[in-house]
Amino acid sequence: MINKSVIMDEAAIRRALTRIAHEIIERNKGVEDCIIVGIKTRGIYLAQRLVERIELIENVKVPVGELDITFYRDDLQHKSEDAVLQGSQLPEQITGKTVILVDDVLYTGRTVRAALDALIDSGRPRMIQLAVLVDRGHRELPIRPDFVGKNVPTARTEIVDVQLAEVDMMDIVSIRQLL
């Protein structure tokens, strides 16, 4: 793989998340009855950053949770009933709430489909909204984000690489070309 180009630096990521936080507040007329849930791994850190920004704007702490979709993926050969909810931590009952699902990159839509299955197994939200840092296109399922940090048209031979300080020691989004 070769590095092709940086599409978002630390400042661009910060601005995108601040804009998304404002859009979440505006679309939902506040954040009452909202829960923000990040998809492991980087979606969790983006969700936490959104909660921090919303708290600064609205002076309200929105519950934040983590969703592990490993056992909901459609490419997993053997599913174990015992392990289905392992790794997911929802802050409270999601039934009747607006759940904002957060991920780093939206590509085919299969990760989001798995996350929707995992959420529905945990309760019946009033509404589910999707926030992504990068939408790169190439959907295989009819899934569309409600909040997008940046739309980036890509080729299927490219990889969108999101690095966050919490995991990778720096904030940067780049496109890499497969060899």
Buried (B, 14 or more C-beta within 10 A) or exposed (E): EEEBEEBBEEEBBBEBBBBBBBBBBEEBEEBEBBBBBBBBEBBBBBBBBBBBBBBEBBEEEBBBBBBBBBBBBEEEEEEEEEEBBEEBEBEEEBEEBBBBBBBBBBBBBBBBBBBBBBBEEBBEBEEBBBBBBBBBEBBEEEBEBBBBBBEBEBEEEBBBBBBBEBEEEEBBBBBBEEE
